Amino acid sequence: MRRLITTFVATAITTTLLSACGWHLRGSTSIPLEINSVYVSAQDSHGALITDLKRALASNDVSATPSADDAQYRIYISREKQQRRTVSVGNAALAAEYELSLEVDYRIEDAAGTLTVPATTASNVRSYSFDSNAVVAKAEEERLIQQEMRNSIVQQILTRLRFASQAQASGTATVPQPDPDAVREAQQPIEPLTDENNGQTSP
């Protein structure tokens, strides 16, 4: 019981401090865009991913318009699939490690309806260890990982949007592909913080 309380307190303090300091998860890097308006369409128009995408656009001074007719570019998200599966088990056949995955299918069009980014899939996979003696702390860790995964997806989409807008501005017929190093950076796994006092990991 003492172990659970210690882990929970450490997680709560870490989360509070990170929020207070304005800390941003990896994948929330600001991306400069040479455009000022984007229309975003998805089945779940009020979901967490769309909310994060619109927030990222706003941080780049890009307006998320309510109508496709008023936007320079249109982002259409056709599918969002999130899964969690057990990748290893420990004592008593209980899950010891989980894998989280997020896949998002999307395409991007310009104001004339021309396809600038063909239908493609942005994906991210993360894993984390599970401790049945620290359920609350691990639930918070999973929530933070899911947030970082969404941020990674948003960064991938905005990177493709940026390249598409630059290609059109320069008159390039073929949309340049993003830098592979930048894509790999966006998909890097999270590195959990370690509580040195008891060896437990926390978000």
C-alpha positions in Angstrom: 0.0 0.0 0.0 2.9 2.4 0.9 4.4 1.6 -2.5 1.2 2.5 -4.3 0.8 5.8 -2.4 4.5 6.8 -3.0 4.1 6.1 -6.8 0.8 8.0 -7.0 2.2 11.0 -5.2 5.3 11.1 -7.4 3.2 10.9 -10.5 0.9 13.7 -9.3 3.7 16.0 -8.4 5.5 15.4 -11.7 2.3 16.0 -13.7 1.5 19.2 -11.7 5.1 20.6 -12.1 5.2 19.9 -15.8 1.8 21.5 -16.4 2.8 24.5 -14.3 6.0 25.1 -16.2 4.2 24.9 -19.5 6.1 21.8 -20.5 5.2 20.4 -23.9 5.4 16.7 -24.9 7.7 15.8 -27.8 5.8 16.2 -31.1 4.3 19.6 -30.2 7.0 21.5 -32.0 5.7 24.6 -33.7 5.8 24.3 -37.5 5.9 27.5 -39.6 3.1 27.6 -42.2 2.9 29.9 -45.1 -0.8 29.9 -45.0 -3.5 31.5 -42.8 -6.6 29.3 -43.1 -7.3 25.6 -43.0 -10.5 23.6 -42.9 -10.5 20.3 -40.9 -13.0 17.6 -41.4 -13.4 14.3 -39.5 -16.1 12.0 -38.3 -15.5 13.0 -34.7 -15.3 16.7 -35.1 -14.9 17.3 -31.4 -12.5 14.5 -30.7 -9.1 14.9 -28.9 -7.1 14.6 -32.2 -9.1 17.3 -34.0 -8.9 19.5 -30.9 -5.1 19.1 -30.8 -4.8 19.7 -34.5 -6.8 22.9 -34.4 -4.8 24.0 -31.3 -1.5 23.4 -33.2 -2.9 25.4 -36.2 -3.8 28.3 -33.9 -0.3 28.3 -32.4 1.0 28.9 -35.9 -1.5 31.7 -36.5 -3.5 29.6 -38.8 -7.3 29.9 -38.6 -9.4 26.7 -38.6 -12.4 27.8 -40.7 -15.9 26.4 -40.3 -16.4 26.2 -44.0 -14.2 24.5 -46.7 -15.0 27.3 -49.1 -13.2 29.8 -46.9 -9.9 27.8 -46.4 -6.7 27.8 -48.4 -6.3 24.1 -47.6 -8.6 21.3 -46.4 -7.6 18.4 -44.2 -9.9 15.5 -44.5 -9.4 12.8 -41.8 -11.2 9.6 -42.9 -10.2 7.1 -40.2 -8.8 7.2 -36.7 -7.9 3.8 -35.1 -6.5 3.5 -31.6 -5.5 0.1 -30.1 -4.0 -1.3 -26.9 -2.6 -4.8 -26.8 -0.7 -6.9 -24.3 2.9 -7.6 -25.4 4.2 -9.4 -22.4 2.8 -11.0 -19.2 4.3 -11.3 -15.7 3.4 -13.2 -12.6 0.0 -14.7 -12.3 -0.4 -14.2 -16.1 -1.1 -10.5 -15.6 -0.1 -8.0 -18.2 3.4 -6.6 -17.7 3.7 -4.5 -20.8 1.2 -2.8 -23.1 1.6 -1.5 -26.6 -0.4 1.5 -27.8 -0.9 2.3 -31.4 -2.7 5.1 -33.3 -3.3 5.3 -37.0 -4.9 8.2 -38.8 -5.9 8.2 -42.5 -6.1 11.6 -44.1 -5.7 13.6 -47.3 -5.1 17.3 -48.0 -6.7 19.5 -50.8 -6.1 23.1 -51.7 -8.8 25.7 -52.1 -9.6 24.6 -55.7 -10.1 21.0 -54.5 -6.9 19.8 -56.0 -5.3 16.9 -54.1 -2.0 18.2 -52.7 -1.4 15.3 -50.3 -2.9 11.9 -51.5 -4.6 9.6 -49.0 -1.9 8.6 -46.6 -1.6 7.2 -43.1 0.1 8.8 -40.1 0.9 6.3 -37.4 2.6 6.1 -34.0 3.4 3.1 -31.7 4.4 3.3 -28.1 4.8 0.8 -25.3 5.0 1.0 -21.5 5.4 -1.3 -18.6 2.4 -2.0 -16.3 2.4 -2.5 -12.6 -0.7 -3.8 -10.9 0.4 -2.2 -7.7 0.4 1.2 -9.2 -2.8 1.2 -11.3 -3.6 4.9 -10.8 -0.1 6.0 -11.7 0.0 3.8 -14.8 -3.3 5.1 -16.0 -1.9 8.6 -15.9 1.2 7.4 -17.7 -1.0 5.9 -20.4 -3.0 9.1 -20.7 0.2 11.2 -21.2 1.5 8.7 -23.8 -1.7 8.9 -25.7 -1.4 12.7 -25.7 2.1 12.5 -27.0 1.0 10.1 -29.7 -1.7 12.5 -30.9 0.9 15.3 -30.9 3.1 13.1 -33.1 0.3 12.5 -35.5 -0.5 16.3 -35.6 3.1 17.0 -36.3 3.2 14.5 -39.2 0.1 16.0 -40.8 1.3 19.6 -40.4 4.7 18.7 -41.9 3.0 17.3 -45.0 0.8 20.4 -45.2 3.9 22.6 -45.0 5.7 20.7 -47.8 2.5 20.8 -49.9 2.1 24.6 -49.5 5.8 25.1 -50.3 5.6 23.0 -53.4 2.6 25.0 -54.7 4.3 28.3 -53.9 7.4 27.3 -55.9 5.4 25.8 -58.7 6.8 22.3 -58.1 4.6 19.6 -59.7 5.5 16.9 -57.2 5.0 17.4 -53.5 8.4 17.0 -51.8 8.6 14.3 -49.2 9.3 15.2 -45.6 12.8 14.8 -44.2 13.1 11.1 -43.1 15.0 12.2 -40.0 12.1 14.5 -39.0 9.6 11.7 -39.4 11.7 9.4 -37.3 12.0 12.0 -34.6 8.2 12.4 -34.5 7.8 8.7 -34.0 10.5 8.2 -31.3 9.2 6.3 -28.2 8.6 8.2 -25.0 11.2 7.8 -22.3 9.4 7.4 -18.9 10.8 9.3 -15.9 12.2 7.2 -13.1 11.5 7.7 -9.5 15.0 7.1 -8.0 13.6 6.5 -4.5 11.7 3.3 -5.3 12.7 2.4 -8.9 9.2 3.0 -10.3 8.6 4.7 -13.6 6.2 7.5 -13.9 5.1 9.8 -16.7 
